[in-house]
Amino acid sequence: MKISLSPDEIAFRDELRHFYRSEIPAEIRERVKYGHELTRDQIVTAHKTLNERGIAVPNWPVEWGGKDWTPMQRHIWQDEMQLASVPEPLTFNAQMVGPVIAHFGSEELKKRFLPPTASLDIWWCQGFSEPDAGSDLASLRTTAVRDGDSYIVNGQKIWTTLAQYADWIFCLVRTDPNAPKKQAGISFLLFDVKSPGVTIRPIKLIDGGYEVNEVFFENVRVPADQLVGVENAGWTYAKFLLGNERTGITGVGRTKVRIGVAKEYARTIRSGSGTLLEDPLFAARVAELENELLALELTQLRVVSNSVEGEPNPASSVLKLRGSELQQAATELLLDIAGQDAIPVDAEGIASPGWAQRSGPTYLNYRKTTIYGGSSEVQRTIIASTILGL
């Protein structure tokens, strides 16, 4: 096991560190650091800046913009990005549909879609979950019936993140309702969300935001040449995609930044004869959280250093489980620092500072981290069976 950086890796890290802090607009990084929502244009600006440097999609095949990096270099690329509060490349493009097209798409699809996907000239959204097909995704009922050179798509998707910004959707559809196994009759289609018959309806979440949407399809005509791979093999492509989705979900860098911001605010709050940060009980709580994060970081480095061959490591379930829990713990810390000032939300003309008003919605939004990318229950099952042998 080798968890210290070599001189070459240190130089690589320092080069990225300088680029992130000098080329990504400070306004965007400040908004990320302090938990402000980004506009579509700001997300595009950050992504395009990374792409122009050639580092937006390093996990792709080299011929389509990827990098021939070591696992440690890939780790440094993402960790330093998080520490600099740089918005990460749009997940739907960089981690989801792009790799699927690169590995399973025809040459025509690759040439047509991979360059604009890498540059975010196409903003993708993910059409997987349905009202009755969430955890049991193979039960999806959205259909695609072949009609000459097209498919006719009917059905509904739900929890479609940022569909309000999207140009295209990558969608799982049922093309063979009579398949012996429900996984065997699913295909992977690409189509424009502005196609006739597509309706996007926002869903208001517990934090008051509109991050996700319902998407309805009514006789949507999709050219058959926008099928990825072969018909009825979509479940294979979906599993490949979901494996990529978990990349970087640990979020050590992001949690470090959030704890740093919490300490920054705690210094401004009076407690006894000093500040809240100087309060022994509060200081002990912060120290415990930082120690747990350090333990997670060391575990992550162990996993990275043992991933030379690129084989899946069951320890990634430990990273996802603990990483999501610590992300939630950091948002809870901010909420407790805010105290009663967290009660107003988006309120003007009152003494409660903006960061305190955002702490409640952020805390509520982060309840999702122990669900997406494989729930904590699923991760514990994986750990029990593949690591502990229970």
Contacts in CASP RR format, 6 or more apart in sequence:
PFRMAT RR
TARGET T0000
AUTHOR 0000-0000-0000
METHOD contacts of the structure
MODEL  1
MKISLSPDEIAFRDELRHFYRSEIPAEIRERVKYGHELTRDQIVTAHKTL
NERGIAVPNWPVEWGGKDWTPMQRHIWQDEMQLASVPEPLTFNAQMVGPV
IAHFGSEELKKRFLPPTASLDIWWCQGFSEPDAGSDLASLRTTAVRDGDS
YIVNGQKIWTTLAQYADWIFCLVRTDPNAPKKQAGISFLLFDVKSPGVTI
RPIKLIDGGYEVNEVFFENVRVPADQLVGVENAGWTYAKFLLGNERTGIT
GVGRTKVRIGVAKEYARTIRSGSGTLLEDPLFAARVAELENELLALELTQ
LRVVSNSVEGEPNPASSVLKLRGSELQQAATELLLDIAGQDAIPVDAEGI
ASPGWAQRSGPTYLNYRKTTIYGGSSEVQRTIIASTILGL
1 302 0 8 1.000
1 305 0 8 1.000
1 306 0 8 1.000
2 305 0 8 1.000
3 298 0 8 1.000
3 301 0 8 1.000
3 302 0 8 1.000
3 305 0 8 1.000
5 13 0 8 1.000
5 72 0 8 1.000
5 76 0 8 1.000
9 72 0 8 1.000
9 73 0 8 1.000
9 76 0 8 1.000
12 73 0 8 1.000
12 76 0 8 1.000
13 76 0 8 1.000
13 80 0 8 1.000
16 55 0 8 1.000
16 76 0 8 1.000
16 77 0 8 1.000
16 80 0 8 1.000
16 81 0 8 1.000
17 80 0 8 1.000
17 83 0 8 1.000
17 84 0 8 1.000
19 53 0 8 1.000
20 29 0 8 1.000
20 80 0 8 1.000
20 81 0 8 1.000
20 84 0 8 1.000
20 86 0 8 1.000
21 29 0 8 1.000
21 84 0 8 1.000
23 49 0 8 1.000
23 53 0 8 1.000
24 46 0 8 1.000
24 49 0 8 1.000
24 50 0 8 1.000
24 84 0 8 1.000
24 86 0 8 1.000
24 87 0 8 1.000
25 42 0 8 1.000
25 45 0 8 1.000
25 46 0 8 1.000
27 42 0 8 1.000
28 38 0 8 1.000
28 42 0 8 1.000
28 45 0 8 1.000
28 46 0 8 1.000
28 86 0 8 1.000
28 87 0 8 1.000
29 84 0 8 1.000
29 85 0 8 1.000
29 86 0 8 1.000
30 36 0 8 1.000
30 85 0 8 1.000
31 37 0 8 1.000
31 38 0 8 1.000
31 42 0 8 1.000
32 38 0 8 1.000
32 85 0 8 1.000
32 86 0 8 1.000
32 87 0 8 1.000
33 85 0 8 1.000
33 257 0 8 1.000
33 261 0 8 1.000
34 261 0 8 1.000
34 355 0 8 1.000
35 358 0 8 1.000
35 362 0 8 1.000
36 358 0 8 1.000
38 87 0 8 1.000
40 123 0 8 1.000
40 165 0 8 1.000
42 87 0 8 1.000
43 87 0 8 1.000
43 90 0 8 1.000
43 165 0 8 1.000
44 120 0 8 1.000
44 123 0 8 1.000
46 86 0 8 1.000
46 87 0 8 1.000
47 56 0 8 1.000
47 87 0 8 1.000
47 89 0 8 1.000
47 90 0 8 1.000
47 93 0 8 1.000
47 119 0 8 1.000
47 120 0 8 1.000
48 119 0 8 1.000
48 120 0 8 1.000
50 56 0 8 1.000
50 86 0 8 1.000
50 89 0 8 1.000
51 57 0 8 1.000
51 89 0 8 1.000
51 118 0 8 1.000
51 119 0 8 1.000
51 120 0 8 1.000
54 65 0 8 1.000
54 66 0 8 1.000
54 67 0 8 1.000
55 67 0 8 1.000
55 77 0 8 1.000
56 89 0 8 1.000
56 94 0 8 1.000
56 118 0 8 1.000
56 119 0 8 1.000
56 120 0 8 1.000
57 64 0 8 1.000
57 65 0 8 1.000
57 66 0 8 1.000
57 89 0 8 1.000
57 93 0 8 1.000
57 94 0 8 1.000
57 98 0 8 1.000
57 118 0 8 1.000
58 66 0 8 1.000
58 67 0 8 1.000
58 69 0 8 1.000
58 74 0 8 1.000
58 77 0 8 1.000
59 66 0 8 1.000
59 74 0 8 1.000
59 94 0 8 1.000
59 95 0 8 1.000
59 99 0 8 1.000
59 244 0 8 1.000
59 247 0 8 1.000
60 66 0 8 1.000
60 94 0 8 1.000
60 98 0 8 1.000
60 99 0 8 1.000
60 102 0 8 1.000
60 114 0 8 1.000
60 118 0 8 1.000
61 102 0 8 1.000
61 103 0 8 1.000
62 68 0 8 1.000
64 102 0 8 1.000
64 110 0 8 1.000
64 114 0 8 1.000
64 118 0 8 1.000
65 118 0 8 1.000
67 73 0 8 1.000
67 74 0 8 1.000
69 77 0 8 1.000
70 308 0 8 1.000
71 304 0 8 1.000
71 305 0 8 1.000
71 307 0 8 1.000
71 308 0 8 1.000
71 310 0 8 1.000
72 304 0 8 1.000
72 305 0 8 1.000
75 300 0 8 1.000
75 301 0 8 1.000
75 304 0 8 1.000
78 88 0 8 1.000
78 248 0 8 1.000
79 252 0 8 1.000
79 253 0 8 1.000
81 88 0 8 1.000
82 88 0 8 1.000
82 251 0 8 1.000
82 252 0 8 1.000
82 253 0 8 1.000
82 254 0 8 1.000
82 256 0 8 1.000
82 257 0 8 1.000
83 253 0 8 1.000
83 256 0 8 1.000
83 257 0 8 1.000
85 257 0 8 1.000
88 94 0 8 1.000
89 95 0 8 1.000
89 120 0 8 1.000
90 120 0 8 1.000
90 123 0 8 1.000
90 124 0 8 1.000
91 245 0 8 1.000
92 123 0 8 1.000
92 124 0 8 1.000
92 125 0 8 1.000
92 126 0 8 1.000
92 161 0 8 1.000
92 162 0 8 1.000
92 166 0 8 1.000
92 170 0 8 1.000
93 117 0 8 1.000
93 118 0 8 1.000
93 120 0 8 1.000
93 122 0 8 1.000
93 123 0 8 1.000
93 124 0 8 1.000
94 118 0 8 1.000
95 244 0 8 1.000
95 245 0 8 1.000
95 247 0 8 1.000
96 124 0 8 1.000
96 126 0 8 1.000
96 170 0 8 1.000
96 241 0 8 1.000
96 244 0 8 1.000
96 245 0 8 1.000
97 113 0 8 1.000
97 117 0 8 1.000
97 124 0 8 1.000
97 126 0 8 1.000
97 170 0 8 1.000
97 190 0 8 1.000
97 241 0 8 1.000
98 113 0 8 1.000
98 114 0 8 1.000
98 117 0 8 1.000
98 118 0 8 1.000
99 240 0 8 1.000
99 241 0 8 1.000
99 244 0 8 1.000
100 170 0 8 1.000
100 188 0 8 1.000
100 228 0 8 1.000
100 237 0 8 1.000
100 240 0 8 1.000
100 241 0 8 1.000
101 109 0 8 1.000
101 110 0 8 1.000
101 113 0 8 1.000
101 114 0 8 1.000
101 117 0 8 1.000
101 228 0 8 1.000
102 110 0 8 1.000
102 114 0 8 1.000
103 240 0 8 1.000
104 188 0 8 1.000
104 228 0 8 1.000
104 229 0 8 1.000
104 233 0 8 1.000
104 236 0 8 1.000
104 237 0 8 1.000
104 240 0 8 1.000
105 228 0 8 1.000
105 229 0 8 1.000
106 229 0 8 1.000
108 225 0 8 1.000
109 190 0 8 1.000
109 225 0 8 1.000
109 226 0 8 1.000
109 228 0 8 1.000
113 122 0 8 1.000
113 190 0 8 1.000
115 121 0 8 1.000
116 122 0 8 1.000
117 124 0 8 1.000
122 167 0 8 1.000
122 168 0 8 1.000
123 162 0 8 1.000
123 165 0 8 1.000
123 166 0 8 1.000
123 167 0 8 1.000
123 168 0 8 1.000
124 166 0 8 1.000
124 167 0 8 1.000
124 168 0 8 1.000
124 169 0 8 1.000
124 170 0 8 1.000
125 160 0 8 1.000
125 161 0 8 1.000
125 162 0 8 1.000
125 163 0 8 1.000
125 165 0 8 1.000
125 166 0 8 1.000
125 168 0 8 1.000
125 169 0 8 1.000
125 170 0 8 1.000
125 193 0 8 1.000
125 215 0 8 1.000
126 160 0 8 1.000
126 161 0 8 1.000
126 169 0 8 1.000
126 170 0 8 1.000
127 157 0 8 1.000
127 160 0 8 1.000
127 169 0 8 1.000
127 170 0 8 1.000
127 171 0 8 1.000
127 172 0 8 1.000
127 215 0 8 1.000
128 137 0 8 1.000
128 140 0 8 1.000
128 157 0 8 1.000
128 171 0 8 1.000
128 172 0 8 1.000
128 238 0 8 1.000
129 137 0 8 1.000
129 157 0 8 1.000
129 158 0 8 1.000
129 159 0 8 1.000
129 160 0 8 1.000
130 139 0 8 1.000
130 140 0 8 1.000
130 141 0 8 1.000
130 142 0 8 1.000
130 155 0 8 1.000
130 156 0 8 1.000
130 157 0 8 1.000
130 158 0 8 1.000
131 156 0 8 1.000
131 158 0 8 1.000
132 139 0 8 1.000
132 141 0 8 1.000
133 139 0 8 1.000
133 140 0 8 1.000
133 141 0 8 1.000
135 375 0 8 1.000
137 172 0 8 1.000
137 238 0 8 1.000
138 182 0 8 1.000
138 183 0 8 1.000
138 186 0 8 1.000
138 235 0 8 1.000
139 182 0 8 1.000
140 172 0 8 1.000
140 173 0 8 1.000
140 174 0 8 1.000
140 186 0 8 1.000
141 155 0 8 1.000
141 174 0 8 1.000
142 153 0 8 1.000
142 154 0 8 1.000
142 155 0 8 1.000
142 156 0 8 1.000
142 157 0 8 1.000
142 171 0 8 1.000
142 172 0 8 1.000
142 173 0 8 1.000
142 174 0 8 1.000
142 217 0 8 1.000
143 153 0 8 1.000
143 154 0 8 1.000
143 155 0 8 1.000
143 173 0 8 1.000
143 174 0 8 1.000
143 175 0 8 1.000
143 177 0 8 1.000
144 151 0 8 1.000
144 152 0 8 1.000
144 153 0 8 1.000
144 173 0 8 1.000
144 174 0 8 1.000
144 175 0 8 1.000
144 187 0 8 1.000
144 189 0 8 1.000
144 222 0 8 1.000
145 151 0 8 1.000
145 152 0 8 1.000
145 175 0 8 1.000
146 175 0 8 1.000
146 224 0 8 1.000
147 221 0 8 1.000
148 224 0 8 1.000
149 223 0 8 1.000
149 224 0 8 1.000
149 225 0 8 1.000
150 221 0 8 1.000
150 222 0 8 1.000
150 223 0 8 1.000
150 224 0 8 1.000
151 173 0 8 1.000
151 175 0 8 1.000
151 189 0 8 1.000
151 221 0 8 1.000
151 222 0 8 1.000
151 224 0 8 1.000
151 227 0 8 1.000
152 219 0 8 1.000
152 220 0 8 1.000
152 221 0 8 1.000
152 222 0 8 1.000
153 171 0 8 1.000
153 173 0 8 1.000
153 189 0 8 1.000
153 191 0 8 1.000
153 217 0 8 1.000
153 219 0 8 1.000
153 220 0 8 1.000
153 221 0 8 1.000
153 222 0 8 1.000
154 217 0 8 1.000
154 218 0 8 1.000
154 219 0 8 1.000
154 220 0 8 1.000
155 216 0 8 1.000
155 217 0 8 1.000
155 218 0 8 1.000
156 214 0 8 1.000
156 215 0 8 1.000
156 216 0 8 1.000
156 217 0 8 1.000
157 169 0 8 1.000
157 171 0 8 1.000
157 214 0 8 1.000
157 215 0 8 1.000
157 217 0 8 1.000
158 203 0 8 1.000
158 212 0 8 1.000
158 213 0 8 1.000
158 214 0 8 1.000
158 215 0 8 1.000
159 203 0 8 1.000
159 212 0 8 1.000
159 213 0 8 1.000
160 169 0 8 1.000
160 200 0 8 1.000
160 212 0 8 1.000
160 213 0 8 1.000
160 214 0 8 1.000
160 215 0 8 1.000
161 211 0 8 1.000
161 212 0 8 1.000
161 213 0 8 1.000
162 211 0 8 1.000
162 212 0 8 1.000
163 169 0 8 1.000
163 193 0 8 1.000
163 200 0 8 1.000
163 212 0 8 1.000
163 213 0 8 1.000
163 215 0 8 1.000
164 200 0 8 1.000
164 202 0 8 1.000
164 210 0 8 1.000
164 213 0 8 1.000
166 193 0 8 1.000
167 192 0 8 1.000
167 193 0 8 1.000
167 194 0 8 1.000
168 190 0 8 1.000
168 191 0 8 1.000
168 192 0 8 1.000
168 193 0 8 1.000
169 190 0 8 1.000
169 191 0 8 1.000
169 193 0 8 1.000
169 198 0 8 1.000
169 215 0 8 1.000
170 188 0 8 1.000
170 189 0 8 1.000
170 190 0 8 1.000
170 228 0 8 1.000
171 188 0 8 1.000
171 189 0 8 1.000
171 190 0 8 1.000
171 191 0 8 1.000
172 186 0 8 1.000
172 187 0 8 1.000
172 188 0 8 1.000
172 189 0 8 1.000
172 234 0 8 1.000
172 238 0 8 1.000
173 186 0 8 1.000
173 187 0 8 1.000
173 188 0 8 1.000
173 189 0 8 1.000
174 185 0 8 1.000
174 186 0 8 1.000
174 187 0 8 1.000
175 185 0 8 1.000
175 186 0 8 1.000
175 187 0 8 1.000
175 231 0 8 1.000
175 232 0 8 1.000
176 184 0 8 1.000
176 185 0 8 1.000
176 231 0 8 1.000
176 232 0 8 1.000
177 185 0 8 1.000
179 185 0 8 1.000
179 232 0 8 1.000
183 235 0 8 1.000
184 232 0 8 1.000
184 235 0 8 1.000
185 232 0 8 1.000
185 235 0 8 1.000
186 232 0 8 1.000
186 234 0 8 1.000
186 235 0 8 1.000
186 238 0 8 1.000
187 227 0 8 1.000
187 231 0 8 1.000
187 232 0 8 1.000
187 233 0 8 1.000
187 234 0 8 1.000
188 227 0 8 1.000
188 228 0 8 1.000
188 229 0 8 1.000
188 233 0 8 1.000
188 234 0 8 1.000
188 237 0 8 1.000
188 238 0 8 1.000
189 222 0 8 1.000
189 226 0 8 1.000
189 227 0 8 1.000
189 228 0 8 1.000
190 222 0 8 1.000
190 226 0 8 1.000
190 227 0 8 1.000
190 228 0 8 1.000
191 198 0 8 1.000
191 220 0 8 1.000
191 222 0 8 1.000
191 223 0 8 1.000
191 226 0 8 1.000
192 198 0 8 1.000
193 200 0 8 1.000
193 215 0 8 1.000
195 220 0 8 1.000
195 221 0 8 1.000
195 222 0 8 1.000
196 220 0 8 1.000
196 221 0 8 1.000
197 216 0 8 1.000
197 217 0 8 1.000
197 218 0 8 1.000
197 219 0 8 1.000
197 220 0 8 1.000
198 215 0 8 1.000
198 216 0 8 1.000
198 217 0 8 1.000
198 220 0 8 1.000
199 215 0 8 1.000
199 216 0 8 1.000
199 218 0 8 1.000
200 213 0 8 1.000
200 214 0 8 1.000
200 215 0 8 1.000
200 216 0 8 1.000
201 213 0 8 1.000
201 214 0 8 1.000
201 215 0 8 1.000
201 216 0 8 1.000
202 210 0 8 1.000
202 212 0 8 1.000
202 213 0 8 1.000
202 214 0 8 1.000
203 210 0 8 1.000
203 212 0 8 1.000
203 213 0 8 1.000
203 214 0 8 1.000
204 210 0 8 1.000
205 211 0 8 1.000
205 212 0 8 1.000
205 365 0 8 1.000
206 364 0 8 1.000
206 365 0 8 1.000
206 367 0 8 1.000
207 360 0 8 1.000
207 361 0 8 1.000
207 362 0 8 1.000
207 364 0 8 1.000
207 365 0 8 1.000
208 345 0 8 1.000
208 361 0 8 1.000
209 361 0 8 1.000
211 365 0 8 1.000
228 234 0 8 1.000
228 237 0 8 1.000
229 237 0 8 1.000
242 373 0 8 1.000
245 373 0 8 1.000
246 316 0 8 1.000
246 320 0 8 1.000
246 373 0 8 1.000
246 374 0 8 1.000
249 319 0 8 1.000
249 320 0 8 1.000
249 323 0 8 1.000
249 324 0 8 1.000
249 373 0 8 1.000
250 296 0 8 1.000
250 300 0 8 1.000
250 319 0 8 1.000
250 320 0 8 1.000
250 322 0 8 1.000
250 323 0 8 1.000
251 323 0 8 1.000
251 327 0 8 1.000
252 293 0 8 1.000
252 296 0 8 1.000
252 297 0 8 1.000
252 300 0 8 1.000
252 323 0 8 1.000
254 327 0 8 1.000
255 293 0 8 1.000
255 323 0 8 1.000
255 326 0 8 1.000
255 327 0 8 1.000
255 330 0 8 1.000
256 293 0 8 1.000
258 327 0 8 1.000
258 330 0 8 1.000
258 331 0 8 1.000
258 334 0 8 1.000
259 286 0 8 1.000
259 289 0 8 1.000
259 290 0 8 1.000
259 293 0 8 1.000
259 330 0 8 1.000
259 333 0 8 1.000
261 334 0 8 1.000
261 355 0 8 1.000
262 286 0 8 1.000
262 330 0 8 1.000
262 333 0 8 1.000
262 334 0 8 1.000
262 337 0 8 1.000
263 277 0 8 1.000
263 286 0 8 1.000
265 334 0 8 1.000
265 337 0 8 1.000
265 338 0 8 1.000
265 355 0 8 1.000
265 356 0 8 1.000
266 275 0 8 1.000
266 276 0 8 1.000
266 277 0 8 1.000
266 282 0 8 1.000
266 286 0 8 1.000
266 337 0 8 1.000
267 275 0 8 1.000
267 276 0 8 1.000
267 277 0 8 1.000
268 275 0 8 1.000
269 275 0 8 1.000
269 276 0 8 1.000
269 337 0 8 1.000
270 276 0 8 1.000
271 278 0 8 1.000
271 279 0 8 1.000
271 282 0 8 1.000
272 279 0 8 1.000
276 282 0 8 1.000
276 337 0 8 1.000
277 283 0 8 1.000
277 286 0 8 1.000
285 333 0 8 1.000
286 333 0 8 1.000
289 326 0 8 1.000
289 329 0 8 1.000
289 330 0 8 1.000
289 333 0 8 1.000
292 322 0 8 1.000
292 326 0 8 1.000
292 329 0 8 1.000
293 326 0 8 1.000
296 319 0 8 1.000
296 322 0 8 1.000
296 323 0 8 1.000
296 326 0 8 1.000
299 315 0 8 1.000
299 318 0 8 1.000
299 319 0 8 1.000
299 322 0 8 1.000
300 319 0 8 1.000
302 315 0 8 1.000
303 313 0 8 1.000
303 315 0 8 1.000
303 316 0 8 1.000
303 319 0 8 1.000
306 313 0 8 1.000
307 313 0 8 1.000
314 382 0 8 1.000
314 383 0 8 1.000
314 386 0 8 1.000
314 387 0 8 1.000
315 387 0 8 1.000
317 379 0 8 1.000
317 382 0 8 1.000
317 383 0 8 1.000
317 386 0 8 1.000
317 387 0 8 1.000
318 379 0 8 1.000
318 383 0 8 1.000
318 387 0 8 1.000
320 373 0 8 1.000
320 374 0 8 1.000
320 379 0 8 1.000
321 376 0 8 1.000
321 379 0 8 1.000
321 380 0 8 1.000
321 383 0 8 1.000
323 369 0 8 1.000
324 369 0 8 1.000
324 370 0 8 1.000
324 376 0 8 1.000
325 370 0 8 1.000
325 376 0 8 1.000
327 366 0 8 1.000
327 369 0 8 1.000
328 363 0 8 1.000
328 366 0 8 1.000
328 367 0 8 1.000
328 369 0 8 1.000
328 370 0 8 1.000
331 359 0 8 1.000
331 362 0 8 1.000
331 363 0 8 1.000
331 366 0 8 1.000
332 363 0 8 1.000
334 355 0 8 1.000
334 359 0 8 1.000
334 362 0 8 1.000
334 363 0 8 1.000
335 342 0 8 1.000
335 359 0 8 1.000
335 360 0 8 1.000
335 362 0 8 1.000
335 363 0 8 1.000
337 356 0 8 1.000
337 359 0 8 1.000
338 355 0 8 1.000
338 356 0 8 1.000
338 357 0 8 1.000
338 359 0 8 1.000
338 360 0 8 1.000
339 356 0 8 1.000
341 351 0 8 1.000
341 352 0 8 1.000
341 353 0 8 1.000
341 356 0 8 1.000
341 357 0 8 1.000
342 352 0 8 1.000
342 356 0 8 1.000
342 357 0 8 1.000
342 359 0 8 1.000
342 360 0 8 1.000
343 352 0 8 1.000
344 350 0 8 1.000
344 352 0 8 1.000
344 357 0 8 1.000
345 357 0 8 1.000
345 358 0 8 1.000
345 360 0 8 1.000
345 361 0 8 1.000
346 357 0 8 1.000
347 357 0 8 1.000
370 376 0 8 1.000
384 390 0 8 1.000
END
